[in-house]
Amino acid sequence: MLSKGSFRLEPVLNYTSSMVDTLELEFAQLKLAHKNEMEVLERLEAAKIEEMDNLQHQQHGLLDCEAILLRQKYLQVLDTQISRQKTRVKAAATKVDAKRDELVDSMKSQKTLEKLKENHIASQQLDERRREARIIDDLVTTRYARER
């Protein structure tokens, strides 16, 4: 099944690497969703500021009570939408933070497994050098004994 020198945790390392790739993709998608929610919030707040400016400018001319009431109702609707959007932005930020934490944990696991693999390879190389040194010593000893 596994050769003598193979890294026994290789399947776990491969799985962890694929999980990191998947989590990176999900993290990027959540960051994009959060950015989009922030842009919607900024547009709503800009619309509210613009509407408030329009309401102020209207007060300088002839007063149209009906138009003022409509603008005030629109401002109330915008306030409600802004409040809902802030909740959505906060929820998106929470998801991004949670996914970031999950990604960091997976990356730590991957790095740990990679370090274990490096140590395993270094240990194998050391064992191989020792075996080669023993073989060379045996050859030299045998050759010396033959020459005598």
N, C-alpha and C positions, 0 to 999 in steps of 0.2 A: 504494500500500500504506500507507505512513505519510505523513501530511501533513508539510509543511515544518517546522512548529513542534512536532510531537508528541515526547514523551519516548521515546526509542528503547528504553530499558530498562523500560518499563512492564510488559511481560509478565513480566519477571524479578521486578519488584517485586510484582506480583500473586501470582506463585507463592510468593515468599518470605513474603508476608503469609498465604497459606493454610497454608504450612508452620508458621508461628508459631502459628496458631490450632490446628492439629492437635497440635503439640507441647505447647501449653498444656493441651489436653484430656488427652493421655497423661500429662503431669506430674501433673495433678490426680488421675487414676486411680491412679497409682503412689503418690502421697502417701496416698490413702485406703487402699490395700492395706497400706502400711507402718504406718499407724495401727491397722488391724485386727490386724496381726501383733503389734504392741506390746500391744494390749489382751488378746490371747490369752496372751501371756507374763505380763502382770500377773496375769491370773486364775490361771494355773498357779502362779505364785509365792505368791499369796494362799492357794491351796489347800494348798500345801506348808507354809506358816506355820501355817495352821489345823490341819493334820494333826499337825504337831510339837507344837502346844499340846495337842491331844487326847491324844497319846501321853504327854506330861508329866503331864496330869491323871489319866490311867489309872494311872500309877505311884504315886499317892498312896493309892489304894484297894487292893482286893484285886488281886493280880497274876494276870493271865490271859495266860499265855505265848503261847497261840495267837493271841489278839487282838493282842498286841505284835508277833509275827512278821508278821502280816498288815499291820499298819500300817507296819512297816519295809519290807516288800516294796512296799507302795503308795508309800512315800517314795522308794524306788529308782526306781520307774516314773516318778514325778513328776520326779525329777532327770534322767532320760533325756529325758523330754518337754521339760523346760525347756532342756536342752542343745540339742536339735533346734530348739526354737522360737527360741533365741538365734541359731542359724545362719540361720534363715529371716528373722529381723528384720534381721540384718546384710546378707543378700542383698538384701532389700527396700530397705534404706538405700542400698546401692551402686547399685541401679537408679535410685532417686530422684536421687542425686547425678549420675549419668551423664546422665539426662534433663534435669536442671537445666542442666548444662553445655551440652548440645546446644541447649536452649531459649535460653540466653544468647547463644550464637554466632549462632543464627538471628535473634534480636532485634537484635543488632549489625549483621548484614547488612541487615536491613530498615531500620534507622535510617540506615545509610550510603546506601542506595538512595533513601530519602525525602529525605535532604539533597541528593543529586545532583539529584533531581527539583526541589526547591525552587530550587537554583542555576540549573537549566535554565530554570525559569519566570521567575526574576528576570532572567536574561540575555535571554530573549525580550521581557520587558516593557521593558527598557532599549533593545533594538534598535527596538522599536515606538515608543518615545518619541523616539528619534533620527530615525526616518523621519518622524514627525509634525512634528518641529521643522524638518526639511529642507523638507517640503511647505509649512509655514507660511512659512518664509523665502522660498521660491520665490514663493508667492502675494503676499507683502508686496513683494518686489522687483518682480514683474510689475506690480502695482497702482501702485507708485511710479513705475515707468517709463511707464506709460500716462498717469498724471496729469501728468507733465512734458511 
